[in-house]
Amino acid sequence: MTQIATRTVPFARPWITDADRAAVQRVLEGHILTHGPECKAFESDFAAFMGGGHAVTVSSCMAALHLACLHFGFGPGDEVIVPAETHVATVHAVEWVGATPIFVDPEPATGNLTADAIRAAITPKTKGIILVHFGGIPCDMPRIMEAAGPRGIKVIEDCALAVGGRWGGRHVGLFGDAGCFSFYPVKHITTAEGGMFVSRHADVAAAVAILRAFGVDRSHGERAKPGMYDVPSLGLNYRMSEMQAALGRTQLSRIADNLGRRRANFARLAAACGRPGLVDVLDATDPACANSHYCVAAVLRGPLAPRRDDIARRLNEAGVGTSVYYPQPVPRMAFYREKYGYDPGRHPTAEAISDTSIALPVGPHLSSEDLAYVAATFPRVVDEVLA
Ligand SMILES: Cc1ncc(COP(=O)(O)O)c(C=O)c1O
């Protein structure tokens, strides 16, 4: 049965206020448009929010991941463990440096890689592990760091969806050797395009800051003579603009409110949508873990599993915006399938999440009426499909 939409609730919408607009405007009224004091201030604001570490503004999370793979020297002949279920950016970063991605299936309850699965995938060729805090649910970092062991395997945390995610109080991105954040419009905070590279190691952050800006040895402010610098290493231009950094700072100033609303929205929707044996909502399973509540990822089971597209269509017709994280396991995407081959069933949990899950909105754009509407519409649609 098709329902006439009585309300339109987008899956996500950037939360832009007058303070955000004014901050961007102020930059435009000045003379420094990129790579200046706003970027520096955003870096220190972000490190302060995390409660430690060193932050480097970059042009996207993909750029941060690429910089990490370059900095740690991954290359041909090296294996890098990655989740089978993630955004292609996680794996493209490995491909761009010529290393080989080793796909590992996540666990069903959280969508995250476990320490045991990682341990089983480590070989003498393993040079790195890129973890994804799936849908903002932190991986079990203490156990994963133990699994990475003393052999010098570098651990990179893809925190694209995990601003505010913590384990035992420590912010994600500060367990491994590097963390990579995204500020794409649908993320917790946005700079339109943009990201942050973080590391608990000052030397790693300093080297990546140079790599991100052509390999130039000093910033504008540090040059004794205008225009004079040297280039001791190869580099890229993955810098963030001052307008983006100013926007990021005002966005970050509202992060406590933002995360609080997400937490409350998630709790309400998880209670309304979860059904034993039929709908599993991915969430943290360990009390030490603080989910950052990017979305509600509802995995359909049993008779609902083959009806995912039908259920999503009915929700969309009723005005409820949905998404899928992610539309295919990465090894099943054409580029990877053609390069490495793919046997259906090889990554059953990744396949189940891609093929049978629906992501529902929890962002601060939801009014209490929107929330009540989604909380009523999802179970109603499920009942219709089961009838
Ligand atoms: C896990 C993950 N990594 C990386 C990215 C890429 O982020 P960006 O668009 O900032 O490059 C995304 C985007 O959604 C993502 O979900």
The ligand as an SDF file (V2000), in Angstrom:
LIG
                    3D

 16 16  0  0  0  0  0  0  0  0999 V2000
   34.1690    5.3660    6.1230 C   0  0  0  0  0  0  0  0  0  0  0  0
   34.4140    6.4950    5.1530 C   0  0  0  0  0  0  0  0  0  0  0  0
   35.6710    6.8090    4.8110 N   0  0  0  0  0  0  0  0  0  0  0  0
   35.9450    7.8250    3.9690 C   0  0  0  0  0  0  0  0  0  0  0  0
   34.9380    8.5770    3.3960 C   0  0  0  0  0  0  0  0  0  0  0  0
   35.2900    9.6570    2.4380 C   0  0  0  0  0  0  0  0  0  0  0  0
   35.1340   10.9410    3.0130 O   0  0  0  0  0  0  0  0  0  0  0  0
   35.4360   12.2400    2.1550 P   0  0  0  0  0  0  0  0  0  0  0  0
   34.2550   12.4890    1.2840 O   0  0  0  0  0  0  0  0  0  0  0  0
   35.6420   13.3410    3.1570 O   0  0  0  0  0  0  0  0  0  0  0  0
   36.6760   11.9850    1.3550 O   0  0  0  0  0  0  0  0  0  0  0  0
   33.6090    8.2920    3.7150 C   0  0  0  0  0  0  0  0  0  0  0  0
   32.5180    9.0710    3.1480 C   0  0  0  0  0  0  0  0  0  0  0  0
   31.3420    8.8550    3.4530 O   0  0  0  0  0  0  0  0  0  0  0  0
   33.3420    7.2170    4.6100 C   0  0  0  0  0  0  0  0  0  0  0  0
   32.0790    6.8760    4.9280 O   0  0  0  0  0  0  0  0  0  0  0  0
  1  2  1  0
  2  3  1  0
  2 15  2  0
  3  4  2  0
  4  5  1  0
  5  6  1  0
  5 12  2  0
  6  7  1  0
  7  8  1  0
  8  9  2  0
  8 10  1  0
  8 11  1  0
 12 13  1  0
 12 15  1  0
 13 14  2  0
 15 16  1  0
M  END
$$$$
